[in-house]
């Protein structure tokens, strides 16, 4: 097992990884930008090094600086967390060429799955349902129009290198499609340096359901059931829960098996997530793979009792997964609420600033994963996540009641947060009866 791990990240996920390492008796090397200097979570690491000025491009994204810290800190492995370099196949390759284990998949599997067109092809090879769409990239506008008419509108244009909803357009007719292809390609070129786009049938009002996987380096791939992440704003998740409510057992089991098949076909290792959209008839379609640990991993931990970060570390160290698929439990219901420093009454604009007062909820079945405290300043340089409030209970009804109680206990002053919206969500009758889809928040409150 590793003696020392560097954490190439910040905030709540850096703290989450430090906690997992401390329980395993592994020392940690944290890195921080000048904006994060003095953050309390850094005190829990064995060592911490400054890697540059506040902008991520001058600090958390600088591969050379991170590798230098790994060498000075004498670590055997790097955990990238999520975001920043987590899905950068070049970084994974550099780590391994420096004899440092990258806690994530092999760089080749990551590159294949990071490109959406090639991931879609792997899904087809693995006999996993994909949304009807183009074979590969769209290169000819007239061919795209022909295909769109064959599939039927609406159509979604997606960037092959896409992420965070960028380079995505919905087209409802030929004119929309032609202009959308151009603007999506331009946005993709600007955001990812890759203008490649493809088209798919746009599934109206879908649910977003994803399957958590763990795969070791010895050919074993397991699923830890699914998460429903339909509650989104601007294609970004706000609430996640497991199991997915109202999903027929047969569909759920089939989807979990499909995700395992896809990972095996891709030669995927470590933790990862296969994302699907589910239509009104409970037909599911593959959309993408997230080749990393995800923000919402705690809901899967709560229902299975498995520490995903510790499993990631053990897999990277070459250990075999001891777990057996049959014995992975699915106990009760877990829900996660992301609390962001944003103003929900003003287009979810970021609301950075100093937290002047903070009282967080507790009690049975309540978990708060966060690096913030009273006096902490939310920086404008990074994402606006303050923390993740997670509840676990025997039934969905009890989990909802527990979350409402926890939200009521939560007291934060000094910044605007998404908590007032969270209160509305958890008291909404449609959400309570699980009749929501990915457009619910925007249709209801925006
Ligand atoms: P990104 O990597 O940019 O986040 P995804 O492929 O994960 O993009 O899609 C993000 C969201 O966009 C999904 O959760 C879903 O809400 C919506 N979406 C993606 N593909 C489709 C589709 N074919 N039909 C309808 N909605 C879609």
Boltz pocket constraint, residues with backbone or C-beta under 6 A from the ligand:
constraints:
  - pocket:
      binder: B
      contacts: [[A, 131], [A, 156], [A, 162], [A, 163], [A, 164], [A, 165], [A, 166], [A, 200], [A, 201], [A, 202], [A, 203], [A, 204], [A, 206], [A, 208], [A, 235], [A, 275], [A, 277], [A, 287], [A, 288], [A, 438]]
      max_distance: 6.0
